[in-house]
Amino acid sequence: KLMEGNYYYASFEPDHNIISLLAPHFAKRLSDQKWVLHDLKRKTAAIFDTEGWFLSPIDALQELRLSDKENDFQNLWKLYFKNISIKSRTNLKLQRKYMPKRYWAHIVEMDQQFFT
């Protein structure tokens, strides 16, 4: 998610403490962008400011504000996702098999009402 201040934010809740393993990959891959990987389960974040990354304990970030561009993008993505789905072919059991429900909180399109 693109936040105000032009940095990218991603939250996740992994089963294991892997944030220090992920940070070097993203630092190499996204070296020209500022980003935050937030492990909600362990209240830890990897923060990268184009110079280097570091781990920081974070209980909760202040109110996160999406950039206007990100709001527009998310609304378009939700509209697209809703319009390509065929209601009569919805198979929640199969969907949960391939993407367990515990991950849905971190996926933009999964806050649609017909997926609850």
Secondary structure in CASP SS format (residue, H / E / C, confidence):
PFRMAT SS
TARGET T0000
AUTHOR 0000-0000-0000
METHOD secondary structure of the structure
MODEL  1
K C 1.00
L E 1.00
M E 1.00
E C 1.00
G C 1.00
N C 1.00
Y E 1.00
Y E 1.00
Y E 1.00
A E 1.00
S E 1.00
F E 1.00
E C 1.00
P C 1.00
D C 1.00
H C 1.00
N C 1.00
I C 1.00
I H 1.00
S H 1.00
L H 1.00
L H 1.00
A H 1.00
P H 1.00
H H 1.00
F H 1.00
A H 1.00
K H 1.00
R H 1.00
L C 1.00
S C 1.00
D C 1.00
Q C 1.00
K E 1.00
W E 1.00
V E 1.00
L E 1.00
H E 1.00
D E 1.00
L C 1.00
K C 1.00
R C 1.00
K C 1.00
T E 1.00
A E 1.00
A E 1.00
I E 1.00
F E 1.00
D C 1.00
T C 1.00
E C 1.00
G C 1.00
W E 1.00
F E 1.00
L E 1.00
S E 1.00
P E 1.00
I C 1.00
D C 1.00
A C 1.00
L C 1.00
Q C 1.00
E C 1.00
L C 1.00
R C 1.00
L E 1.00
S C 1.00
D H 1.00
K H 1.00
E H 1.00
N H 1.00
D H 1.00
F H 1.00
Q H 1.00
N H 1.00
L H 1.00
W H 1.00
K H 1.00
L H 1.00
Y H 1.00
F H 1.00
K H 1.00
N H 1.00
I H 1.00
S C 1.00
I C 1.00
K H 1.00
S H 1.00
R H 1.00
T C 1.00
N C 1.00
L H 1.00
K H 1.00
L H 1.00
Q H 1.00
R H 1.00
K H 1.00
Y H 1.00
M C 1.00
P C 1.00
K H 1.00
R H 1.00
Y H 1.00
W H 1.00
A H 1.00
H H 1.00
I C 1.00
V H 1.00
E H 1.00
M H 1.00
D H 1.00
Q C 1.00
Q H 1.00
F H 1.00
F H 1.00
T C 1.00
END
